Amino acid sequence: MDNNIIEKMRREIVSRSDLFEEQTKGTKDEYNLYREHVQYVYKYAVMLAKDADVDKEVVELSALLHDISMTDATLDRSRHNEFGSVMAEQLLREQNYPEEKTQLVAKCILNHSSKRASYRTTLEEELLVCADGLAHFDAYKSFYSLAHKVMGLNDEDSLKFIQDKLTKDYVEIREDLKHLVSDTYAHIMNAKTIQEILDPSAIA
């Protein structure tokens, strides 16, 4: 495994995340992609790939770069997987990364969107989807900021948004991995108010 390319791409996503956070400071869009999401996806990607028959480097690079287009406010978030796939290709080619592996990373990123589930054909793609879904449970409280501040939803609709979002993630996580987040998922689905999600002690 080329730890150098992984470290270069980590620095790339950290730099872009920090710049985006700086550019959006004090606005409803303020967000640090690496700190609030990607680092968790990478953690799970490393864990899931460890004993799997996959190209571990491809899984790790895909985890680091899967949402890279989110650091460009001019791009359509609903197509972040498409833009991210192209951006990852360009970055890896600039590093003279092997083309076959570059294409696999790009495919993982393109197909990590639930809209592209039927196009997934490799275990690398499956593990990225699982890592992404598991990571959302590590930082689920940030979804409240997205729902409330960015989308302008009230608390009742924010609760529904979080529950719907994490249900979609839970469904996509492989059955043998669901136990990692099953308690958190149950807590979220049983919550009757947004306060119960933000403060678990609020549940009687």
C-alpha positions in Angstrom: 0.0 0.0 0.0 1.3 3.4 -0.9 0.9 5.4 2.3 2.3 8.4 0.5 -0.7 8.7 -1.9 -3.1 8.2 1.0 -1.4 10.9 3.1 -1.4 13.3 0.1 -5.1 12.8 -0.5 -5.8 13.2 3.3 -3.9 16.6 3.2 -5.9 17.5 0.1 -9.3 16.9 1.7 -8.3 18.5 5.0 -7.1 21.6 3.1 -10.2 21.9 1.0 -12.4 21.3 4.1 -10.6 24.0 6.1 -10.9 26.5 3.2 -14.6 25.8 2.8 -15.1 26.3 6.5 -13.2 29.6 6.4 -15.2 30.8 3.4 -18.5 30.0 5.1 -17.6 31.2 8.5 -20.6 32.7 10.3 -23.1 31.6 7.7 -25.7 28.8 7.7 -23.4 26.8 5.5 -20.4 26.8 7.8 -19.1 23.2 7.9 -15.8 21.3 8.0 -16.3 18.2 5.9 -13.2 16.3 7.0 -13.6 17.0 10.7 -17.3 16.4 10.9 -17.7 13.5 8.4 -14.8 12.2 6.4 -12.5 11.3 9.3 -15.3 8.9 10.6 -15.8 7.4 7.1 -12.1 6.8 6.9 -12.0 5.1 10.3 -14.7 2.7 9.3 -13.2 2.1 5.9 -9.9 1.0 7.4 -11.7 -1.2 9.9 -13.9 -2.9 7.3 -11.2 -3.4 4.7 -8.7 -4.8 7.2 -9.8 -8.5 6.9 -11.6 -8.3 3.6 -10.5 -9.5 0.2 -10.3 -6.0 -1.3 -7.8 -3.4 -2.5 -7.4 -1.6 0.8 -5.8 1.4 -0.8 -8.7 1.9 -3.1 -11.2 1.7 -0.2 -9.2 4.2 1.9 -8.8 6.6 -1.0 -12.5 6.4 -1.8 -13.3 7.1 1.8 -11.1 10.2 1.9 -12.4 11.6 -1.5 -16.0 10.4 -1.7 -17.5 13.8 -0.8 -14.8 16.0 -2.1 -17.1 18.0 -4.3 -19.0 19.1 -1.2 -16.1 21.6 -0.6 -17.1 23.5 -3.7 -20.2 25.6 -3.0 -20.7 26.2 -6.8 -21.5 22.5 -7.4 -24.9 20.8 -7.1 -24.9 18.9 -3.8 -27.5 16.4 -5.2 -24.9 15.3 -7.8 -21.9 15.3 -5.4 -21.1 11.7 -6.3 -20.8 12.5 -10.0 -18.7 15.6 -9.5 -16.6 13.9 -6.8 -15.9 11.0 -9.1 -14.4 13.3 -11.7 -12.5 15.4 -9.2 -10.9 12.2 -7.7 -9.9 11.0 -11.1 -8.1 14.3 -11.8 -6.3 14.4 -8.5 -5.1 10.8 -8.7 -4.0 11.2 -12.3 -2.0 14.3 -11.3 -0.1 11.9 -8.9 0.4 9.3 -11.7 -1.7 6.9 -9.7 -2.3 3.6 -11.7 -5.2 4.1 -14.1 -6.9 0.9 -13.2 -7.0 1.7 -9.5 -8.0 5.3 -10.3 -11.0 4.1 -12.2 -12.0 1.8 -9.3 -11.8 4.7 -6.8 -13.9 6.8 -9.2 -16.5 4.1 -9.5 -16.7 3.7 -5.7 -17.3 7.4 -5.4 -19.8 7.6 -8.2 -21.8 4.7 -6.9 -21.8 5.5 -3.2 -25.0 7.4 -3.7 -28.1 5.3 -3.0 -29.4 6.4 -6.4 -26.6 4.3 -7.9 -27.1 1.2 -5.8 -27.9 -1.1 -8.8 -24.6 -0.1 -10.5 -22.4 -1.4 -7.7 -20.4 -4.6 -8.6 -17.4 -4.6 -6.3 -16.8 -5.2 -2.6 -14.8 -2.0 -2.5 -18.0 -0.1 -3.4 -20.0 -2.0 -0.9 -17.5 -1.2 1.9 -17.5 2.5 1.1 -21.3 2.6 1.3 -21.2 0.8 4.7 -18.4 3.1 6.0 -20.3 6.2 4.9 -23.5 4.9 6.6 -21.8 3.9 9.8 -20.0 7.3 10.0 -23.4 9.1 9.9 -24.3 7.5 13.2 -21.0 8.8 14.8 -22.0 12.4 13.9 -25.8 12.2 13.7 -26.2 15.4 15.8 -24.7 17.4 12.9 -27.8 16.5 10.9 -29.8 18.8 13.1 -27.6 21.8 12.0 -28.2 20.8 8.4 -32.0 20.4 8.9 -32.5 23.4 11.2 -29.9 26.0 10.0 -29.3 25.1 6.4 -32.7 23.7 5.3 -34.7 25.9 7.7 -36.8 23.1 9.1 -38.6 23.4 12.4 -37.9 20.9 15.2 -40.6 18.5 14.3 -39.6 18.3 10.6 -35.9 18.2 11.6 -36.7 15.1 13.7 -38.4 13.4 10.7 -35.5 14.4 8.4 -32.9 12.8 10.8 -34.9 9.7 11.2 -35.5 9.3 7.5 -31.9 10.0 6.6 -30.5 7.5 9.1 -33.1 4.9 8.2 -31.9 5.1 4.6 -28.3 4.7 5.8 -29.2 1.8 8.1 -30.9 -0.1 5.3 -27.8 0.2 3.1 -25.4 -1.1 5.9 -24.6 -4.7 5.5 -26.6 -7.0 7.8 -23.5 -8.3 9.6 -22.5 -4.7 10.4 -25.8 -3.3 11.6 -25.0 -4.3 15.2 -22.4 -1.6 15.3 -25.1 1.1 15.3 -28.3 -0.8 16.2 -28.5 0.8 19.6 -28.0 4.3 18.3 -30.5 3.6 15.5 -33.1 2.4 18.0 -32.6 5.5 20.2 -33.1 7.8 17.2 -36.2 6.0 15.9 -37.8 5.9 19.4 -37.2 9.6 19.9 -40.5 11.7 20.0 -38.8 15.1 20.0 -35.6 16.5 18.7 -34.4 17.1 22.2 -34.3 13.4 22.8 -31.9 13.0 19.9 -29.7 15.9 21.0 -29.8 14.9 24.6 -30.3 11.1 25.2 -30.9 11.7 28.9 -34.2 13.4 27.9 -35.6 9.9 27.2 -37.5 8.7 30.2 
